[in-house]
Amino acid sequence: ERGPLVALWYLRRVLLSQAAKQRYEPFDKLVDEDGEPRWVLAFMAAAAHKAGQKVWITANNKAEGSAPLSVLELAREIAKQIG
């Protein structure tokens, strides 16, 4: 039996943690949408779900500017891929 897929979507590749914090505060909107990592996470989540695996993905505010909004967009992309 396969274990769960566990992932952390943390930080854009081009920013350091402190720079991202300053750029994205107050973390209430998507400042830098990062489509490629979102698509890859959605693809992995959809594949794992279809294989019967549990999926846990955590997003940090520093991924795109607002973790709740990043997770919402990620969920939409997963739903599209699952069909």
N, C-alpha and C positions, 0 to 999 in steps of 0.2 A: 504494500500500500504506500502510495506517495504521501509525503508530508504536505503541509500547507505552503502556499506562496506567501511570503512575508517580505514587504518592501517598504522603504522609506524614501519619499521624494523630498529631498532636503534643500538643495541650493543650486541655483543656476551655475553652470560651469564658468562663467565669465566674472563672477563676483566673489569676493571674500565675505565671510559671515557678517562682519561689522559693517561693511559697505552695503550689503543687502539690507540689513536692519535699518540703516539710515535712509536708504532709498525707498523702502516699502512702508515704513511707519506712516500711518497708524494701522496698517494691515487690514484695510477695509475695502480694497478693490484689487483687481488683477492689474498690476502695473506692467509686467513683462510676461505676456502669455508665452509659454514654452511648449509649443505643439509637439515637437519630436519626442521628448521624454513622456509627455502625456499619452501620445499614441502608443509608444512602446509599453508603458505600464498597462494601458488598456488591453493591448494585444496579449500580453502575458496573463493578465487577469482573466480575460475571456477564455483563453486556452486552458488555463488551470480550472476554471469553473466547468467548462465542457468536459474535462477529464475527471470531474467529481472531487476536485481538491477544494479545500477551504482557502479563502483569499483574505489577507489583511494588508491594506496599504495605508500608511500614514503620510500625511503631507505636512510640511512645515510652512509657515508664513513666508519664509525666504525662498520658496520654490518659485512663486510667481507674484507674491504680494499679499495674498490672503488665503490661508489654508482652507477655510470653509468653501470659498468660491473655487479653489483649485479642485477640491474633492467633488464638488457638484459637476464641474466640467468633465472631470475624469469619469464620473459615474455615467454621464451622457455618452461619452465615447465608448465605454464598456458596453452599454446597452446597444449602441449601434453595431458593435462588433459581434455581440451575441446574437443579434437579429431578433 
